Amino acid sequence: MQEYYTAEEAMKVLNRTKTIFYQQVNNGDIPFEIDPGRKRGKRFPKKAIDFLAQLNKKERVLPTKAPLSLTPSTIAELWEGLKITRLLYGSAYEADEVSFETLMEWRAMNPDIFMSLKEGDRLIGSITFLPIDEKVAISIINGKTKEKDIPAVLVKKWTDPKISVYIPTIEVLPSGDTHRDKDRGTYLLRHTIKWAVLMTIQHDIKNWYAVGATPEGKGILRALGFSQVTTIEDGVDGYKLETRSEPVKLIGMYLKSLEEGKRSA
């Protein structure tokens, strides 16, 4: 009796393309064992694969849609991300748009400030954490300084002492599908919190700052534990999160979001 499938057989049973199949294998969504008869080869337990295939038919536990991932942004993704921002904010954003040249200058000062949200190989959103002096961050949330006018020399290293973090970008493209948009938003929120908690634990961060310009953006900031502290103009508000008083809350909210995600899955 056959106990294992080859990769090709498992792909066929699960109705996966090669790219999606191996992404799900690497993500831990498809079980496998090392094949003792092949160097670095994998074999896939027939019982588990058949069960997942049945679940997929009945409950869609293993969806055919491409998996989500959050990875450090490449230069090409920074360029592509500008198009996403324009789509989300429209012509009203043009006067305040942060140029590609400015993004590259920031990146030269600190390459670890941009993260890309991808669905398979497609870029669908991004996060930017910008470590700067607190006076600059306060000036931004009071409407005295524009993001596009932040010079690269003011961008700090994560290892610098007493930095504050301004968040220029937390955004995701809508897919047009309610359930998929919920998946995208939940994934982005979870991993933004996870990244923020990690940075707060590892580095000397005083406070976090952001500007909310849309109802969705403001909702994300409130979910992250931010409080509104200023009103820049009609519909645009400044937010602050005090690191010293909020890290436990941040971690608690992160764990709560994971638990809620499990219940709603």
LUMTORVO-941616 format. One line per 8 residues: number of its first residue (from 1); their letters; for each residue z, x, y of N, C-alpha, C. Coordinates in Angstrom, 3 decimals, decimal comma. Example, Ala and Ser with C-alpha at 12.3 -4.5 7.8 and 13.67 -1.06 7.14 Angstrom:
1 = AS = 7,800 13,190 -5,690 7,800 12,300 -4,500 7,800 13,200 -3,300 ~ 7,080 12,850 -2,250 7,140 13,670 -1,060 7,870 12,900 0,030
# end
This chain:
1 = MQEYYTAE = 0,000 0,839 -1,202 0,000 0,000 0,000 0,000 0,874 1,252 ~ -0,873 0,556 2,180 -0,974 1,357 3,407 0,264 1,151 4,276 ~ 0,923 2,252 4,674 2,122 2,174 5,493 1,856 2,533 6,950 ~ 0,749 3,226 7,213 0,479 3,705 8,564 -0,982 3,433 8,948 ~ -1,180 3,228 10,247 -2,513 3,160 10,815 -2,853 4,485 11,479 ~ -4,127 4,813 11,504 -4,575 5,891 12,382 -4,583 5,341 13,812 ~ -4,771 6,220 14,783 -4,840 5,769 16,175 -5,977 4,777 16,371 ~ -7,120 5,075 15,773 -8,280 4,196 15,923 -8,015 2,825 15,321
9 = EAMKVLNR = -7,342 2,794 14,174 -7,020 1,512 13,528 -6,010 0,720 14,360 ~ -4,996 1,413 14,897 -3,986 0,733 15,709 -4,604 0,164 16,982 ~ -5,523 0,910 17,590 -6,219 0,407 18,786 -6,937 -0,900 18,485 ~ -7,594 -0,939 17,317 -8,357 -2,130 16,945 -7,437 -3,316 16,696 ~ -6,328 -3,085 16,001 -5,389 -4,163 15,693 -4,765 -4,722 16,968 ~ -4,429 -3,834 17,912 -3,790 -4,254 19,159 -4,794 -4,644 20,237 ~ -6,073 -4,451 19,941 -7,135 -4,784 20,903 -6,955 -4,006 22,207 ~ -6,825 -2,699 22,073 -6,630 -1,841 23,237 -7,805 -0,888 23,402
17 = TKTIFYQQ = -8,139 -0,576 24,637 -9,056 0,522 24,886 -8,304 1,819 24,622 ~ -9,039 2,893 24,461 -8,403 4,184 24,187 -7,469 4,594 25,318 ~ -7,906 4,390 26,583 -7,089 4,788 27,733 -5,787 4,009 27,785 ~ -5,883 2,668 27,671 -4,685 1,827 27,725 -3,773 2,111 26,534 ~ -4,370 2,303 25,362 -3,585 2,556 24,161 -2,703 3,793 24,338 ~ -3,296 4,906 24,758 -2,516 6,135 24,881 -1,544 6,098 26,063 ~ -1,864 5,339 27,103 -0,896 5,157 28,181 0,341 4,445 27,660 ~ 0,138 3,422 26,840 1,268 2,675 26,300 2,034 3,489 25,262
25 = VNNGDIPF = 1,327 4,329 24,522 2,004 5,243 23,598 2,908 6,192 24,382 ~ 2,366 6,791 25,446 3,133 7,743 26,252 4,280 7,080 26,989 ~ 4,119 5,786 27,320 5,186 5,050 28,006 6,267 4,551 27,058 ~ 6,050 4,730 25,750 7,037 4,273 24,776 6,875 2,826 24,362 ~ 5,736 2,202 24,696 5,524 0,793 24,370 4,920 0,588 22,978 ~ 4,406 1,652 22,393 3,830 1,570 21,050 4,484 2,650 20,188 ~ 5,156 2,260 19,094 5,851 3,245 18,249 4,890 4,097 17,427 ~ 5,312 5,332 17,183 4,505 6,234 16,360 5,419 7,256 15,693
33 = EIDPGRKR = 4,872 7,965 14,734 5,565 9,073 14,093 4,619 10,276 14,076 ~ 5,199 11,451 14,007 4,377 12,655 13,856 3,860 12,704 12,423 ~ 2,567 12,873 12,292 1,934 12,931 10,972 2,169 14,318 10,370 ~ 2,936 14,408 9,283 3,216 15,728 8,694 1,975 16,413 8,142 ~ 0,927 15,636 7,922 -0,279 16,218 7,359 -1,263 16,724 8,384 ~ -0,967 16,451 9,688 -1,881 16,884 10,746 -1,094 17,548 11,858 ~ -1,530 18,701 12,289 -0,842 19,420 13,346 -0,895 18,619 14,639 ~ 0,263 18,265 15,168 0,413 17,511 16,410 -0,259 16,134 16,365
41 = GKRFPKKA = -0,553 15,648 15,141 -1,170 14,345 15,011 -0,134 13,231 14,999 ~ -0,561 12,031 15,301 0,327 10,870 15,311 -0,175 9,845 14,300 ~ 0,758 9,156 13,697 0,424 8,019 12,857 1,285 6,839 13,305 ~ 0,795 5,624 13,055 1,398 4,446 13,650 1,837 3,488 12,547 ~ 3,143 3,215 12,468 3,661 2,390 11,367 3,018 1,006 11,341 ~ 2,399 0,692 10,214 1,636 -0,559 10,086 2,514 -1,778 10,335 ~ 3,705 -1,781 9,817 4,594 -2,931 9,970 4,882 -3,207 11,442 ~ 5,152 -2,145 12,212 5,465 -2,310 13,637 4,236 -2,736 14,429
49 = IDFLAQLN = 3,096 -2,124 14,137 1,866 -2,450 14,866 1,443 -3,888 14,589 ~ 1,519 -4,316 13,333 1,157 -5,693 12,995 2,079 -6,690 13,697 ~ 3,366 -6,362 13,750 4,329 -7,245 14,417 4,030 -7,350 15,917 ~ 3,750 -6,209 16,556 3,433 -6,225 17,985 2,147 -6,998 18,260 ~ 1,199 -6,888 17,354 -0,044 -7,627 17,519 0,198 -9,131 17,476 ~ 1,091 -9,569 16,581 1,422 -10,988 16,498 2,170 -11,447 17,742 ~ 3,098 -10,628 18,212 3,833 -10,970 19,435 2,879 -11,058 20,615 ~ 1,925 -10,148 20,636 0,966 -10,131 21,737 0,154 -11,423 21,778
57 = KKERVLPT = -0,195 -11,943 20,618 -0,960 -13,181 20,556 -0,131 -14,378 20,999 ~ 1,150 -14,382 20,608 1,991 -15,541 20,877 2,706 -15,472 22,228 ~ 3,192 -14,271 22,576 4,054 -14,152 23,753 3,545 -13,168 24,791 ~ 2,451 -12,461 24,482 1,889 -11,470 25,395 2,907 -10,392 25,753 ~ 3,631 -9,926 24,742 4,597 -8,858 24,969 3,897 -7,564 25,339 ~ 2,749 -7,328 24,732 1,956 -6,142 25,074 0,693 -6,588 25,809 ~ 0,748 -6,777 27,120 -0,397 -7,270 27,860 -1,530 -6,257 27,895 ~ -2,745 -6,766 28,031 -3,898 -5,887 28,082 -4,093 -5,286 29,462
65 = KAPLSLTP = -3,375 -5,824 30,474 -3,511 -5,277 31,816 -3,022 -3,840 31,847 ~ -3,555 -3,068 32,757 -3,204 -1,659 32,857 -1,747 -1,501 33,274 ~ -1,046 -0,498 32,738 0,359 -0,305 33,073 0,536 0,226 34,487 ~ 1,702 -0,060 35,060 2,054 0,432 36,386 2,720 1,795 36,284 ~ 2,525 2,620 37,291 3,182 3,924 37,335 3,396 4,334 38,787 ~ 4,397 5,169 39,013 4,661 5,723 40,341 4,668 7,242 40,212 ~ 3,725 7,885 40,882 3,547 9,318 40,741 3,367 9,971 42,110 ~ 3,653 11,280 42,231 3,404 11,968 43,506 1,957 11,807 43,952
73 = STIAELWE = 1,767 11,553 45,233 0,426 11,267 45,758 -0,433 12,519 45,837 ~ -1,672 12,375 45,442 -2,646 13,432 45,658 -3,240 13,279 47,057 ~ -3,986 14,276 47,490 -4,646 14,194 48,799 -5,644 13,037 48,819 ~ -6,364 12,868 47,732 -7,329 11,772 47,656 -6,633 10,421 47,779 ~ -5,436 10,302 47,195 -4,700 9,043 47,261 -4,146 8,784 48,659 ~ -3,821 9,839 49,400 -3,408 9,646 50,794 -4,547 9,036 51,603 ~ -5,753 9,513 51,357 -6,924 8,977 52,061 -7,158 7,518 51,659 ~ -7,096 7,259 50,358 -7,307 5,903 49,864 -6,203 4,965 50,356
81 = GLKITRLL = -4,993 5,503 50,488 -3,870 4,689 50,946 -4,055 4,152 52,350 ~ -4,778 4,880 53,188 -5,060 4,397 54,539 -5,872 3,102 54,494 ~ -6,785 3,009 53,536 -7,587 1,793 53,396 -6,703 0,608 52,994 ~ -5,738 0,865 52,123 -4,822 -0,201 51,699 -3,999 -0,700 52,878 ~ -3,509 0,234 53,690 -2,716 -0,148 54,854 -3,534 -0,996 55,825 ~ -4,792 -0,624 56,025 -5,657 -1,406 56,922 -5,902 -2,810 56,371 ~ -6,055 -2,909 55,044 -6,259 -4,218 54,429 -5,030 -5,102 54,610 ~ -3,847 -4,505 54,504 -2,611 -5,269 54,590 -2,286 -5,703 56,015
89 = YGSAYEAD = -2,564 -4,837 56,988 -2,131 -5,106 58,359 -3,264 -5,496 59,295 ~ -4,509 -5,282 58,887 -5,631 -5,714 59,689 -5,845 -4,913 60,954 ~ -6,621 -5,477 61,866 -7,000 -4,776 63,098 -5,822 -4,509 64,011 ~ -4,744 -5,292 63,860 -3,568 -5,109 64,720 -2,924 -3,742 64,500 ~ -3,194 -3,152 63,342 -2,566 -1,881 62,996 -3,312 -0,681 63,572 ~ -4,560 -0,856 63,980 -5,424 0,269 64,344 -4,818 1,163 65,429 ~ -4,202 0,559 66,442 -3,668 1,350 67,552 -2,495 2,217 67,124 ~ -1,792 1,796 66,076 -0,604 2,532 65,634 -0,822 3,283 64,323
97 = EVSFETLM = -2,050 3,334 63,851 -2,327 3,961 62,556 -2,002 5,448 62,554 ~ -1,285 5,864 61,505 -1,028 7,285 61,295 -2,281 7,893 60,693 ~ -2,848 8,870 61,340 -4,122 9,445 60,905 -3,976 10,270 59,631 ~ -5,089 10,464 58,955 -5,118 11,317 57,769 -4,694 12,734 58,126 ~ -5,119 13,197 59,305 -4,746 14,538 59,753 -3,228 14,678 59,887 ~ -2,589 13,633 60,438 -1,128 13,672 60,587 -0,436 13,661 59,229 ~ -0,934 12,830 58,309 -0,363 12,794 56,958 -0,453 14,167 56,294 ~ -1,561 14,847 56,479 -1,733 16,167 55,893 -0,802 17,190 56,538
105 = EWRAMNPD = -0,569 17,043 57,838 0,358 17,948 58,528 1,788 17,714 58,038 ~ 2,158 16,457 57,853 3,480 16,167 57,286 3,602 16,768 55,886 ~ 2,546 16,594 55,109 2,542 17,084 53,728 2,683 18,605 53,668 ~ 2,097 19,289 54,644 2,202 20,755 54,678 3,641 21,195 54,918 ~ 4,398 20,389 55,649 5,800 20,712 55,925 6,704 20,352 54,747 ~ 6,370 19,245 54,056 7,164 18,800 52,909 6,247 18,012 51,972 ~ 5,802 18,613 50,877 4,841 17,949 49,988 5,439 16,836 49,145 ~ 6,774 16,706 49,154 7,435 15,751 48,259 7,907 14,505 48,997
113 = IFMSLKEG = 7,035 13,914 49,808 7,430 12,741 50,593 6,546 11,522 50,312 ~ 5,487 11,697 49,550 4,558 10,598 49,274 4,544 10,265 47,782 ~ 4,606 8,969 47,456 4,472 8,514 46,077 3,438 7,402 46,013 ~ 2,630 7,415 44,960 1,560 6,429 44,783 1,901 5,446 43,678 ~ 1,717 4,164 43,974 1,854 3,118 42,960 0,472 2,849 42,388 ~ 0,345 3,000 41,064 -0,966 2,830 40,437 -0,896 1,830 39,291 ~ -2,003 1,122 39,121 -2,182 0,226 37,990 -3,287 0,841 37,150 ~ -2,878 1,481 36,061 -3,839 2,309 35,342 -4,208 3,480 36,228
121 = DRLIGSIT = -5,495 3,638 36,503 -5,957 4,716 37,376 -6,203 4,245 38,808 ~ -5,943 2,975 39,081 -6,258 2,401 40,386 -5,044 2,424 41,310 ~ -5,226 2,952 42,527 -4,166 2,976 43,524 -3,985 1,579 44,107 ~ -2,743 1,055 44,067 -2,489 -0,291 44,599 -1,337 -0,326 45,604 ~ -0,720 0,814 45,884 0,381 0,820 46,839 0,958 2,210 47,008 ~ 1,976 2,315 47,854 2,563 3,634 48,108 3,947 3,513 48,744 ~ 4,667 4,619 48,684 5,963 4,774 49,344 5,952 6,114 50,059 ~ 6,522 6,149 51,257 6,707 7,402 51,972 8,160 7,505 52,432
129 = FLPIDEKV = 8,815 8,590 52,075 10,151 8,914 52,577 10,013 10,133 53,487 ~ 10,316 9,983 54,758 10,109 11,057 55,724 11,448 11,587 56,228 ~ 11,872 12,774 55,773 13,128 13,349 56,250 12,964 13,968 57,641 ~ 13,757 13,475 58,585 13,651 13,933 59,968 15,039 13,980 60,594 ~ 15,105 14,462 61,823 16,360 14,460 62,564 16,724 13,018 62,922 ~ 18,013 12,711 62,913 18,446 11,331 63,154 18,032 10,819 64,535 ~ 18,012 11,683 65,533 17,626 11,247 66,874 16,197 10,704 66,886 ~ 15,319 11,333 66,091 13,932 10,885 66,007 13,867 9,524 65,309
137 = AISIINGK = 14,625 9,373 64,231 14,642 8,110 63,497 15,142 6,972 64,384 ~ 16,187 7,227 65,149 16,734 6,205 66,045 15,725 5,844 67,120 ~ 15,006 6,844 67,613 13,983 6,594 68,616 12,878 5,690 68,071 ~ 12,544 5,859 66,788 11,499 5,034 66,164 11,948 3,589 66,045 ~ 13,162 3,356 65,524 13,588 1,967 65,302 13,958 1,268 66,605 ~ 14,004 2,027 67,705 14,190 1,420 69,021 12,868 1,240 69,764 ~ 11,774 1,599 69,108 10,453 1,398 69,686 10,057 2,423 70,726 ~ 10,793 3,513 70,826 10,484 4,532 71,828 9,504 5,580 71,300
145 = TKEKDIPA = 9,428 5,714 69,986 8,512 6,668 69,363 7,706 5,955 68,285 ~ 6,405 6,210 68,249 5,541 5,645 67,215 5,473 6,600 66,022 ~ 5,276 6,024 64,841 5,137 6,855 63,644 4,027 7,884 63,813 ~ 2,911 7,479 64,395 1,759 8,366 64,520 2,041 9,551 65,430 ~ 3,105 9,440 66,254 3,422 10,506 67,198 4,501 11,466 66,693 ~ 4,920 11,309 65,434 5,917 12,219 64,870 5,241 13,550 64,544 ~ 5,547 14,618 65,256 4,886 15,901 64,980 5,391 16,519 63,681 ~ 4,539 17,277 63,044 4,890 17,876 61,760 6,108 18,782 61,851
153 = VLVKKWTD = 6,316 19,412 63,003 7,433 20,352 63,133 8,778 19,644 63,007 ~ 8,788 18,325 63,162 10,042 17,579 63,057 10,322 17,095 61,634 ~ 9,360 17,291 60,738 9,559 16,894 59,346 10,420 17,950 58,645 ~ 11,494 17,499 58,018 12,454 18,410 57,402 12,148 18,639 55,921 ~ 12,739 19,698 55,388 12,762 19,902 53,948 13,904 19,069 53,376 ~ 13,781 18,690 52,105 14,865 17,925 51,490 16,143 18,747 51,396 ~ 16,009 20,038 51,379 17,180 20,906 51,254 17,858 21,211 52,587 ~ 17,272 20,754 53,710 17,893 20,977 55,015 19,187 20,182 55,136
161 = PKISVYIP = 20,145 20,684 55,941 21,413 19,963 56,090 21,304 18,785 57,056 ~ 22,115 17,758 56,804 22,298 16,618 57,711 20,982 15,994 58,165 ~ 20,155 15,643 57,195 18,892 14,984 57,526 19,076 13,467 57,483 ~ 18,201 12,759 58,166 18,080 11,320 58,009 16,684 11,050 57,469 ~ 16,517 9,902 56,848 15,226 9,583 56,237 14,662 8,315 56,871 ~ 13,445 8,423 57,370 12,723 7,268 57,883 11,677 6,876 56,855 ~ 11,521 5,578 56,612 10,569 5,089 55,610 9,381 4,454 56,317 ~ 8,284 5,187 56,480 7,106 4,605 57,129 6,375 3,585 56,253
169 = TIEVLPSG = 6,455 3,782 54,924 5,603 2,990 54,039 6,319 2,549 52,775 ~ 6,338 1,241 52,546 6,618 0,652 51,230 5,649 -0,516 51,123 ~ 4,562 -0,328 50,412 3,537 -1,370 50,419 2,833 -1,481 49,071 ~ 2,344 -2,693 48,788 1,607 -2,940 47,553 0,567 -4,019 47,829 ~ -0,614 -3,813 47,279 -1,690 -4,786 47,441 -1,428 -6,032 46,606 ~ -1,642 -7,217 47,161 -1,561 -8,431 46,338 -2,763 -8,506 45,403 ~ -2,531 -9,006 44,203 -3,604 -9,092 43,210 -4,292 -10,450 43,214 ~ -3,627 -11,445 43,797 -4,147 -12,803 43,727 -3,577 -13,586 42,565
177 = DTHRDKDR = -2,833 -12,895 41,684 -2,175 -13,534 40,551 -0,669 -13,502 40,781 ~ -0,028 -14,668 40,803 1,397 -14,757 41,134 2,259 -13,921 40,210 ~ 2,006 -14,002 38,910 2,827 -13,267 37,946 2,610 -11,758 38,078 ~ 1,369 -11,358 38,279 1,103 -9,929 38,423 1,707 -9,393 39,710 ~ 1,636 -10,178 40,783 2,238 -9,740 42,043 3,744 -9,582 41,897 ~ 4,366 -10,467 41,123 5,807 -10,339 40,878 6,103 -9,059 40,110 ~ 5,268 -8,762 39,112 5,444 -7,527 38,342 5,305 -6,307 39,243 ~ 4,276 -6,316 40,090 4,049 -5,184 40,986 5,207 -5,007 41,959
185 = GTYLLRHT = 5,643 -6,115 42,563 6,724 -6,035 43,541 8,027 -5,581 42,917 ~ 8,332 -6,113 41,735 9,567 -5,725 41,046 9,544 -4,256 40,668 ~ 8,397 -3,808 40,153 8,260 -2,400 39,769 8,434 -1,492 40,975 ~ 7,785 -1,838 42,077 7,879 -1,021 43,285 9,310 -0,987 43,802 ~ 9,983 -2,132 43,808 11,356 -2,196 44,298 12,283 -1,362 43,425 ~ 12,163 -1,513 42,124 13,026 -0,746 41,215 12,878 0,759 41,441 ~ 11,632 1,212 41,522 11,406 2,657 41,601 11,666 3,207 43,004 ~ 11,543 2,371 44,034 11,947 2,799 45,366 13,455 3,030 45,397
193 = IKWAVLMT = 14,201 2,102 44,823 15,659 2,237 44,760 16,040 3,477 43,946 ~ 15,370 3,649 42,812 15,684 4,798 41,950 15,445 6,110 42,681 ~ 14,322 6,200 43,399 14,002 7,423 44,142 15,011 7,633 45,274 ~ 15,361 6,558 45,987 16,303 6,663 47,088 17,681 7,107 46,601 ~ 18,132 6,536 45,478 19,426 6,930 44,914 19,416 8,400 44,519 ~ 18,337 8,836 43,888 18,221 10,233 43,463 18,271 11,174 44,663 ~ 17,532 10,855 45,725 17,530 11,687 46,924 18,914 11,721 47,582 ~ 19,579 10,565 47,607 20,898 10,484 48,233 21,917 11,322 47,487
201 = IQHDIKNW = 21,832 11,303 46,158 22,763 12,086 45,341 22,502 13,584 45,479 ~ 21,224 13,951 45,527 20,861 15,369 45,486 20,949 16,069 46,839 ~ 20,783 15,325 47,948 20,613 15,977 49,233 21,596 15,478 50,292 ~ 21,671 16,209 51,392 22,611 15,910 52,474 21,959 14,915 53,452 ~ 21,891 13,653 53,014 21,252 12,612 53,818 22,315 11,794 54,532 ~ 22,205 11,729 55,855 23,176 10,973 56,644 22,913 9,477 56,556 ~ 21,723 9,058 56,964 21,380 7,645 57,002 19,897 7,455 56,705 ~ 19,534 6,211 56,383 18,146 5,838 56,143 17,714 4,840 57,212
209 = YAVGATPE = 16,448 4,924 57,638 15,933 4,048 58,691 14,553 3,526 58,300 ~ 14,214 2,351 58,829 12,899 1,772 58,572 12,608 0,702 59,605 ~ 11,344 0,333 59,703 10,903 -0,754 60,577 10,284 -1,833 59,708 ~ 10,705 -3,075 59,917 10,137 -4,200 59,190 9,204 -4,989 60,081 ~ 7,932 -5,083 59,682 6,947 -5,773 60,517 6,405 -7,045 59,874 ~ 6,656 -7,232 58,572 6,189 -8,430 57,879 7,369 -9,051 57,124 ~ 7,311 -10,342 56,823 8,391 -10,977 56,044 8,611 -10,283 54,703 ~ 7,506 -9,855 54,059 7,638 -9,176 52,762 8,358 -7,842 52,927
217 = GKGILRAL = 7,960 -7,086 53,969 8,590 -5,790 54,206 10,059 -5,921 54,528 ~ 10,404 -6,912 55,327 11,812 -7,136 55,685 12,620 -7,534 54,455 ~ 11,989 -8,332 53,588 12,671 -8,727 52,359 12,973 -7,538 51,468 ~ 12,024 -6,603 51,367 12,232 -5,397 50,565 13,371 -4,569 51,153 ~ 13,381 -4,414 52,477 14,432 -3,616 53,108 15,809 -4,230 52,887 ~ 15,899 -5,537 53,011 17,191 -6,198 52,768 17,608 -6,035 51,314 ~ 16,637 -6,115 50,402 16,940 -5,932 48,985 17,427 -4,520 48,688 ~ 16,973 -3,558 49,479 17,403 -2,173 49,314 18,762 -1,899 49,944
225 = GFSQVTTI = 19,318 -2,890 50,663 20,638 -2,719 51,274 20,621 -2,408 52,752 ~ 19,437 -2,443 53,391 19,334 -2,171 54,818 19,852 -3,358 55,640 ~ 20,339 -3,044 56,845 20,765 -4,066 57,800 19,931 -3,944 59,067 ~ 19,552 -5,064 59,642 18,813 -5,038 60,905 19,733 -4,590 62,027 ~ 19,266 -3,630 62,820 20,096 -3,117 63,916 19,399 -3,205 65,272 ~ 18,077 -3,377 65,277 17,351 -3,482 66,539 16,199 -4,484 66,404 ~ 15,714 -4,950 67,549 14,482 -5,722 67,612 13,540 -4,982 68,549 ~ 12,439 -4,490 68,011 11,503 -3,689 68,791 10,618 -4,590 69,638
233 = EDGVDGYK = 10,063 -5,600 68,997 9,244 -6,600 69,671 9,210 -7,826 68,793 ~ 8,519 -8,862 69,226 8,482 -10,102 68,474 7,979 -9,876 67,052 ~ 8,844 -10,150 66,082 8,456 -10,018 64,687 8,600 -8,636 64,100 ~ 9,004 -7,657 64,895 9,169 -6,278 64,412 10,610 -5,837 64,656 ~ 11,307 -5,474 63,589 12,725 -5,132 63,679 13,008 -3,747 63,112 ~ 14,069 -3,117 63,612 14,516 -1,831 63,104 15,683 -2,010 62,150 ~ 15,693 -1,226 61,067 16,719 -1,357 60,027 17,387 -0,005 59,757 ~ 18,631 -0,100 59,309 19,405 1,111 59,005 20,230 0,886 57,745
241 = LETRSEPV = 20,339 1,943 56,945 21,233 1,952 55,797 22,121 3,179 55,915 ~ 23,430 2,946 55,958 24,375 4,050 56,098 24,693 4,608 54,721 ~ 24,298 5,833 54,503 24,425 6,447 53,187 25,866 6,509 52,717 ~ 26,783 6,850 53,596 28,165 7,060 53,165 28,824 5,773 52,692 ~ 28,371 4,642 53,216 29,014 3,392 52,842 28,222 2,593 51,811 ~ 26,978 3,044 51,502 26,121 2,222 50,686 25,698 2,780 49,331 ~ 25,990 4,045 48,973 25,418 4,538 47,720 25,838 3,739 46,493 ~ 27,104 3,315 46,451 27,552 2,529 45,309 26,822 1,200 45,282
249 = KLIGMYLK = 26,639 0,595 46,464 25,911 -0,660 46,549 24,469 -0,474 46,085 ~ 23,844 0,619 46,491 22,467 0,903 46,083 22,362 0,992 44,570 ~ 23,281 1,747 43,961 23,249 1,903 42,512 23,495 0,567 41,832 ~ 24,455 -0,192 42,368 24,749 -1,502 41,807 23,562 -2,433 41,893 ~ 22,858 -2,396 43,026 21,683 -3,259 43,196 20,571 -2,833 42,257 ~ 20,458 -1,539 42,046 19,433 -1,040 41,132 19,700 -1,545 39,713 ~ 20,957 -1,429 39,269 21,308 -1,898 37,935 21,126 -3,404 37,819 ~ 21,479 -4,124 38,904 21,317 -5,568 38,899 19,842 -5,944 38,796
257 = SLEEGKRS = 18,979 -5,217 39,514 17,538 -5,527 39,478 16,976 -5,291 38,070 ~ 17,480 -4,268 37,388 17,034 -4,009 36,027 17,454 -5,139 35,099 ~ 18,688 -5,603 35,276 19,201 -6,674 34,431 18,442 -7,975 34,673 ~ 18,174 -8,274 35,953 17,419 -9,482 36,288 15,999 -9,393 35,747 ~ 15,446 -8,176 35,776 14,103 -7,973 35,238 14,053 -8,268 33,749 ~ 15,100 -7,865 33,030 15,159 -8,129 31,595 15,240 -9,630 31,313 ~ 16,050 -10,332 32,132 16,231 -11,763 31,893 14,961 -12,553 32,195 ~ 14,176 -12,068 33,184 12,978 -12,810 33,578 11,752 -12,414 32,786
265 = A = 11,859 -11,324 32,002 10,703 -10,820 31,241 10,305 -11,807 30,149
# end
